[in-house]
């Protein structure tokens, strides 16, 4: 396997989580409080910037969708994940959990 194959494998692993890894992250997120709120203006460039900065520092974040936001939380989660190159761990009600591994200093070690 050459370097390009190894990089493609790493990208694929970053894009897709196993159910074991997802369960591990859900367990970590259970005790977390939401650090970002999505309001009536829904997904804005400022929101994406805030999420990107937070996820860069923490790797795993919880987002709350407020009652005055009329958009579906699942669609919001997918949009934010695509724009921040992160993964949706779970969406329960109006709570969203996102994960993105920090390439320089990973804090969370996922089970294999």
C-alpha positions, 0 to 999 in steps of 0.5 A: 500500500502506497501513501495515496492508498493510506491517505484514502483509507484515513479519509474513509475512516474519518467519514464513516464511523462504526456503530461502536465508535458512534455509541462511544461518542454518544456516551461522552455526549450524554453528560455534555451541555449544548454550547451553541444554539440555533435560533430563528435565523437557522443556519447562517455563515456566522453559525457555521464559523462558530461551530467550526471553531468549537469543533476544532477545539473540542472535537465533540460538541452538542448543539441545541435547536431553539423552539423559534427555529422552524427548520427540521433539526435533522436537516440542520445537522446534515447541513452543518456537518457538510459545511464543517466537514464533521460527522453527525453522531446523533440527533435527538429531539432538538439536540444535535451532536457533531464530531470531527477529529482534530488532525493536529492534537486529537483529544478523543481516542475512538475504539477500533 
